[in-house]
Amino acid sequence: MQRRTFLQRAAAGAAALALPPGAAALGADPKLVLDAHIHLFDPTRPGGVPWPTPDDSAVYKPAMPPRYAALSAPFGVRGAIAIEASSLASDNDWLLGVAERHPLIVGIIGDLVPNDPGFRGALDRLHGNPLFRGIRYGNLWNRDLAVDQHKPGFIEGVRDLAAAGLVFESANPDPRLIRALRELGERVPDVTIVIDHLPHGPIPTDATALSAYNADLRALAQRTRVFVKLSEIPVLANGKLIGDAGYYRAALDALWDVFGEDRVLFGSDWPNSDHVAPLAETFRLVRAYMAEKSPRARAKYFWHNSIAAYHWQPRRPDQRLA
Protein backbone atom coordinates (compact mmCIF):
# COMPACT_ATOMS: atom_id res chain seq x y z
CA MET A 1 0.00 0.00 0.00
CA GLN A 2 2.35 2.67 -1.24
CA ARG A 3 1.87 6.40 -1.83
CA ARG A 4 0.26 6.97 -5.18
CA THR A 5 2.20 9.01 -7.71
CA PHE A 6 1.51 10.38 -11.14
CA LEU A 7 0.94 7.70 -13.77
CA GLN A 8 0.49 7.92 -17.50
CA ARG A 9 -3.16 7.31 -18.27
CA ALA A 10 -4.84 5.41 -21.04
CA ALA A 11 -4.99 8.06 -23.74
CA ALA A 12 -2.88 11.07 -24.63
CA GLY A 13 -4.55 14.38 -24.04
CA ALA A 14 -6.94 13.13 -21.39
CA ALA A 15 -6.10 16.10 -19.19
CA ALA A 16 -7.60 18.41 -21.75
CA LEU A 17 -11.02 16.78 -21.62
CA ALA A 18 -13.78 18.58 -19.77
CA LEU A 19 -17.13 17.45 -18.48
CA PRO A 20 -20.16 18.82 -20.34
CA PRO A 21 -21.64 22.09 -19.03
CA GLY A 22 -24.03 21.47 -16.17
CA ALA A 23 -22.86 17.89 -15.65
CA ALA A 24 -22.71 18.40 -11.90
CA ALA A 25 -26.44 19.10 -11.92
CA LEU A 26 -27.43 15.88 -13.68
CA GLY A 27 -28.26 14.04 -10.49
CA ALA A 28 -24.77 12.70 -9.82
CA ASP A 29 -25.35 12.62 -6.07
CA PRO A 30 -26.44 9.02 -5.40
CA LYS A 31 -29.16 8.29 -2.91
CA LEU A 32 -27.44 5.08 -1.80
CA VAL A 33 -23.70 4.48 -1.61
CA LEU A 34 -21.93 1.27 -0.65
CA ASP A 35 -18.21 1.90 -0.33
CA ALA A 36 -16.69 -1.42 -1.39
CA HIS A 37 -13.15 -0.59 -0.31
CA ILE A 38 -12.15 0.84 3.04
CA HIS A 39 -9.45 -0.24 5.48
CA LEU A 40 -9.81 -0.47 9.26
CA PHE A 41 -6.90 -0.58 11.69
CA ASP A 42 -5.79 0.76 15.06
CA PRO A 43 -2.06 1.45 15.52
CA THR A 44 -2.65 2.12 19.24
CA ARG A 45 -3.74 -1.45 20.01
CA PRO A 46 -1.32 -3.78 21.84
CA GLY A 47 1.30 -5.06 19.43
CA GLY A 48 0.58 -2.40 16.82
CA VAL A 49 -0.24 -3.16 13.18
CA PRO A 50 1.71 -4.41 10.13
CA TRP A 51 0.45 -1.41 8.15
CA PRO A 52 0.63 1.55 8.19
CA THR A 53 4.06 2.17 9.63
CA PRO A 54 4.82 4.90 12.18
CA ASP A 55 6.62 7.03 9.60
CA ASP A 56 3.44 7.29 7.50
CA SER A 57 2.09 10.49 9.00
CA ALA A 58 -0.86 10.66 6.58
CA VAL A 59 -2.63 7.58 7.92
CA TYR A 60 -0.83 6.36 11.05
CA LYS A 61 -3.75 6.88 13.41
CA PRO A 62 -6.84 4.84 14.25
CA ALA A 63 -9.05 4.24 11.23
CA MET A 64 -12.22 2.86 12.74
CA PRO A 65 -15.91 2.82 11.71
CA PRO A 66 -17.07 5.83 13.78
CA ARG A 67 -14.46 8.07 12.15
CA TYR A 68 -15.30 6.80 8.68
CA ALA A 69 -19.03 7.14 9.32
CA ALA A 70 -18.67 10.80 10.27
CA LEU A 71 -16.62 11.56 7.15
CA SER A 72 -18.72 9.58 4.69
CA ALA A 73 -22.29 10.26 5.86
CA PRO A 74 -22.58 13.58 3.95
CA PHE A 75 -22.00 11.67 0.71
CA GLY A 76 -24.80 9.16 1.15
CA VAL A 77 -22.69 6.23 2.36
CA ARG A 78 -24.91 3.69 4.11
CA GLY A 79 -22.55 0.72 4.18
CA ALA A 80 -19.00 -0.39 3.52
CA ILE A 81 -16.86 -3.44 2.85
CA ALA A 82 -13.72 -3.51 4.99
CA ILE A 83 -10.68 -4.90 3.16
CA GLU A 84 -7.84 -6.55 5.04
CA ALA A 85 -4.83 -4.40 5.89
CA SER A 86 -2.81 -7.09 7.65
CA SER A 87 -1.21 -10.44 6.89
CA LEU A 88 -1.61 -11.60 10.49
CA ALA A 89 -3.98 -14.57 10.66
CA SER A 90 -5.40 -13.28 13.94
CA ASP A 91 -6.45 -10.04 12.30
CA ASN A 92 -9.22 -11.81 10.40
CA ASP A 93 -10.93 -12.24 13.75
CA TRP A 94 -10.03 -8.71 14.85
CA LEU A 95 -11.57 -7.25 11.70
CA LEU A 96 -14.69 -9.40 12.06
CA GLY A 97 -15.02 -8.28 15.67
CA VAL A 98 -14.86 -4.62 14.66
CA ALA A 99 -17.41 -5.19 11.90
CA GLU A 100 -19.81 -6.99 14.22
CA ARG A 101 -19.88 -3.97 16.54
CA HIS A 102 -20.61 -1.51 13.73
CA PRO A 103 -23.55 -2.27 11.41
CA LEU A 104 -22.23 0.24 8.86
CA ILE A 105 -19.80 -2.55 7.88
CA VAL A 106 -21.74 -5.10 5.86
CA GLY A 107 -18.82 -7.37 5.07
CA ILE A 108 -15.09 -7.93 5.29
CA ILE A 109 -12.47 -9.34 2.95
CA GLY A 110 -9.87 -11.18 4.97
CA ASP A 111 -6.40 -12.57 4.45
CA LEU A 112 -5.83 -16.30 3.95
CA VAL A 113 -3.34 -18.18 1.76
CA PRO A 114 -5.17 -20.85 -0.29
CA ASN A 115 -2.36 -23.41 -0.16
CA ASP A 116 -1.60 -23.09 3.56
CA PRO A 117 -2.23 -26.40 5.40
CA GLY A 118 -4.82 -24.78 7.65
CA PHE A 119 -6.64 -22.90 4.90
CA ARG A 120 -9.76 -25.06 4.70
CA GLY A 121 -10.26 -25.13 8.44
CA ALA A 122 -9.79 -21.37 8.75
CA LEU A 123 -12.08 -20.75 5.79
CA ASP A 124 -14.85 -22.91 7.27
CA ARG A 125 -14.53 -21.23 10.66
CA LEU A 126 -14.47 -17.66 9.34
CA HIS A 127 -17.25 -18.33 6.85
CA GLY A 128 -19.43 -19.28 9.79
CA ASN A 129 -19.72 -15.52 10.26
CA PRO A 130 -21.87 -14.10 7.43
CA LEU A 131 -19.79 -10.90 7.44
CA PHE A 132 -16.81 -12.82 6.07
CA ARG A 133 -17.12 -12.37 2.30
CA GLY A 134 -13.80 -13.59 0.91
CA ILE A 135 -10.04 -13.15 0.77
CA ARG A 136 -7.55 -10.79 -0.86
CA TYR A 137 -4.49 -11.95 -2.76
CA GLY A 138 -2.12 -10.26 -5.19
CA ASN A 139 0.71 -7.73 -5.12
CA LEU A 140 0.77 -7.46 -1.36
CA TRP A 141 2.64 -9.12 1.52
CA ASN A 142 5.38 -10.32 -0.89
CA ARG A 143 3.01 -12.57 -2.81
CA ASP A 144 2.92 -13.35 -6.52
CA LEU A 145 -0.28 -14.88 -7.85
CA ALA A 146 1.36 -15.76 -11.17
CA VAL A 147 3.74 -18.09 -9.34
CA ASP A 148 1.70 -19.04 -6.30
CA GLN A 149 -1.31 -20.42 -8.15
CA HIS A 150 0.93 -23.16 -9.52
CA LYS A 151 2.00 -24.33 -6.07
CA PRO A 152 0.44 -27.56 -4.77
CA GLY A 153 -2.92 -26.98 -3.12
CA PHE A 154 -3.48 -23.39 -4.25
CA ILE A 155 -6.09 -24.05 -6.92
CA GLU A 156 -7.84 -26.54 -4.64
CA GLY A 157 -8.07 -23.79 -2.03
CA VAL A 158 -9.56 -21.35 -4.54
CA ARG A 159 -12.09 -24.01 -5.54
CA ASP A 160 -13.08 -24.31 -1.87
CA LEU A 161 -13.49 -20.54 -1.78
CA ALA A 162 -15.70 -20.62 -4.87
CA ALA A 163 -17.78 -23.50 -3.50
CA ALA A 164 -18.44 -21.42 -0.38
CA GLY A 165 -19.71 -18.55 -2.55
CA LEU A 166 -16.90 -16.27 -1.44
CA VAL A 167 -14.83 -13.69 -3.31
CA PHE A 168 -11.24 -13.84 -4.52
CA GLU A 169 -10.18 -10.18 -4.45
CA SER A 170 -6.99 -8.93 -6.03
CA ALA A 171 -4.53 -6.42 -4.59
CA ASN A 172 -2.76 -3.60 -6.44
CA PRO A 173 -3.03 -4.71 -10.07
CA ASP A 174 -0.39 -4.49 -12.76
CA PRO A 175 -0.26 -6.27 -16.14
CA ARG A 176 1.36 -9.35 -14.62
CA LEU A 177 -1.39 -9.67 -12.01
CA ILE A 178 -4.10 -9.13 -14.63
CA ARG A 179 -2.63 -11.99 -16.66
CA ALA A 180 -2.51 -14.15 -13.53
CA LEU A 181 -6.15 -13.35 -12.73
CA ARG A 182 -7.14 -14.32 -16.26
CA GLU A 183 -5.44 -17.67 -15.78
CA LEU A 184 -7.01 -18.15 -12.36
CA GLY A 185 -10.47 -17.50 -13.81
CA GLU A 186 -9.85 -20.06 -16.53
CA ARG A 187 -8.68 -22.65 -14.01
CA VAL A 188 -11.51 -21.98 -11.53
CA PRO A 189 -14.44 -20.70 -13.63
CA ASP A 190 -16.85 -20.60 -10.69
CA VAL A 191 -14.82 -18.20 -8.55
CA THR A 192 -15.97 -14.60 -8.18
CA ILE A 193 -13.03 -12.26 -8.81
CA VAL A 194 -13.00 -8.61 -7.74
CA ILE A 195 -10.16 -6.53 -9.21
CA ASP A 196 -9.36 -3.52 -7.05
CA HIS A 197 -7.84 -0.16 -8.01
CA LEU A 198 -7.67 -0.89 -11.72
CA PRO A 199 -7.81 2.80 -12.77
CA HIS A 200 -4.56 3.24 -10.83
CA GLY A 201 -2.82 0.22 -12.34
CA PRO A 202 0.13 0.89 -14.67
CA ILE A 203 -0.69 0.58 -18.36
CA PRO A 204 1.99 -0.80 -20.71
CA THR A 205 3.47 1.66 -23.18
CA ASP A 206 5.02 -0.95 -25.46
CA ALA A 207 2.56 -1.79 -28.25
CA THR A 208 2.93 -5.56 -27.93
CA ALA A 209 2.58 -5.49 -24.15
CA LEU A 210 -0.40 -3.15 -24.37
CA SER A 211 -2.14 -5.44 -26.84
CA ALA A 212 -1.61 -8.42 -24.52
CA TYR A 213 -2.84 -6.43 -21.52
CA ASN A 214 -6.01 -5.35 -23.32
CA ALA A 215 -6.62 -8.93 -24.45
CA ASP A 216 -6.36 -10.09 -20.83
CA LEU A 217 -8.87 -7.46 -19.72
CA ARG A 218 -11.30 -8.46 -22.46
CA ALA A 219 -10.95 -12.13 -21.52
CA LEU A 220 -11.68 -11.31 -17.87
CA ALA A 221 -14.67 -9.23 -18.94
CA GLN A 222 -16.14 -12.27 -20.67
CA ARG A 223 -16.50 -13.90 -17.24
CA THR A 224 -19.70 -12.75 -15.59
CA ARG A 225 -18.22 -13.37 -12.14
CA VAL A 226 -15.46 -10.80 -12.59
CA PHE A 227 -16.01 -7.32 -11.12
CA VAL A 228 -13.82 -4.22 -11.20
CA LYS A 229 -13.50 -1.46 -8.63
CA LEU A 230 -13.17 2.01 -10.09
CA SER A 231 -11.20 2.93 -6.99
CA GLU A 232 -7.93 4.73 -6.22
CA ILE A 233 -8.94 7.24 -8.89
CA PRO A 234 -7.28 10.50 -7.72
CA VAL A 235 -3.60 10.85 -8.63
CA LEU A 236 -0.80 13.32 -8.04
CA ALA A 237 1.35 15.24 -10.50
CA ASN A 238 4.44 16.94 -9.08
CA GLY A 239 3.11 16.34 -5.61
CA LYS A 240 -0.26 17.99 -6.27
CA LEU A 241 -3.69 16.48 -6.82
CA ILE A 242 -5.00 16.62 -10.36
CA GLY A 243 -8.33 18.27 -9.63
CA ASP A 244 -9.64 18.44 -13.20
CA ALA A 245 -12.29 15.73 -13.37
CA GLY A 246 -11.96 15.57 -17.13
CA TYR A 247 -8.42 14.28 -16.81
CA TYR A 248 -9.67 10.96 -15.50
CA ARG A 249 -12.37 10.35 -18.07
CA ALA A 250 -10.40 8.49 -20.76
CA ALA A 251 -8.97 5.88 -18.39
CA LEU A 252 -12.31 5.33 -16.66
CA ASP A 253 -14.17 5.14 -19.96
CA ALA A 254 -11.75 2.49 -21.19
CA LEU A 255 -12.58 0.24 -18.22
CA TRP A 256 -16.30 1.03 -18.31
CA ASP A 257 -16.46 0.13 -21.99
CA VAL A 258 -14.77 -3.24 -21.40
CA PHE A 259 -16.62 -4.38 -18.28
CA GLY A 260 -19.95 -2.59 -18.63
CA GLU A 261 -22.22 -0.98 -16.09
CA ASP A 262 -23.16 -4.27 -14.41
CA ARG A 263 -19.67 -5.08 -13.13
CA VAL A 264 -18.08 -1.88 -11.88
CA LEU A 265 -18.03 -0.97 -8.19
CA PHE A 266 -17.31 2.14 -6.16
CA GLY A 267 -14.49 2.07 -3.62
CA SER A 268 -12.87 5.03 -1.86
CA ASP A 269 -9.77 3.25 -0.50
CA TRP A 270 -10.15 5.25 2.73
CA PRO A 271 -7.97 6.09 4.63
CA ASN A 272 -5.17 5.10 2.21
CA SER A 273 -6.76 7.69 -0.08
CA ASP A 274 -5.66 10.39 2.36
CA HIS A 275 -2.18 10.11 0.85
CA VAL A 276 -3.60 11.86 -2.20
CA ALA A 277 -6.84 13.64 -1.34
CA PRO A 278 -9.46 13.96 1.40
CA LEU A 279 -12.55 11.79 1.09
CA ALA A 280 -14.63 14.75 -0.08
CA GLU A 281 -12.35 15.25 -3.08
CA THR A 282 -12.53 11.57 -3.98
CA PHE A 283 -16.31 11.83 -4.03
CA ARG A 284 -16.22 15.04 -6.07
CA LEU A 285 -14.15 13.44 -8.82
CA VAL A 286 -16.18 10.24 -8.87
CA ARG A 287 -19.50 12.07 -8.94
CA ALA A 288 -18.30 14.33 -11.75
CA TYR A 289 -17.47 11.29 -13.85
CA MET A 290 -20.69 9.47 -12.97
CA ALA A 291 -22.77 12.55 -13.79
CA GLU A 292 -22.50 11.52 -17.44
CA LYS A 293 -24.05 8.12 -16.75
CA SER A 294 -27.73 7.27 -16.51
CA PRO A 295 -29.43 7.16 -13.09
CA ARG A 296 -29.67 3.39 -13.53
CA ALA A 297 -25.92 3.08 -14.17
CA ARG A 298 -25.15 5.28 -11.17
CA ALA A 299 -27.35 3.13 -8.93
CA LYS A 300 -25.54 0.02 -10.10
CA TYR A 301 -22.08 1.49 -9.59
CA PHE A 302 -22.71 2.95 -6.15
CA TRP A 303 -24.95 0.18 -4.74
CA HIS A 304 -26.45 -2.74 -6.66
CA ASN A 305 -23.28 -4.19 -8.17
CA SER A 306 -21.70 -4.54 -4.73
CA ILE A 307 -24.56 -6.84 -3.75
CA ALA A 308 -24.04 -8.92 -6.89
CA ALA A 309 -20.31 -9.22 -6.17
CA TYR A 310 -20.24 -9.75 -2.40
CA HIS A 311 -23.77 -10.98 -1.62
CA TRP A 312 -23.77 -8.87 1.51
CA GLN A 313 -26.87 -8.65 3.69
CA PRO A 314 -28.37 -5.45 5.17
CA ARG A 315 -27.70 -4.83 8.83
CA ARG A 316 -29.58 -1.53 9.23
CA PRO A 317 -32.99 -0.38 7.98
CA ASP A 318 -31.40 2.23 5.70
CA GLN A 319 -29.46 -0.53 3.91
CA ARG A 320 -32.66 -2.23 2.75
CA LEU A 321 -34.12 -1.34 -0.60
CA ALA A 322 -37.84 -0.68 -0.86
Beta strands, then each sheet from edge to edge (+ up, - down):
strand 1: 33-38
strand 2: 77-83
strand 3: 105-110
strand 4: 132-136
strand 5: 167-169
strand 6: 192-195
strand 7: 226-230
strand 8: 236-237
strand 9: 240-241
strand 10: 264-266
sheet 1: 1+ 2+ 3+ 4+ 5+ 6+ 7+ 10+
sheet 2: 8+ 9-
end
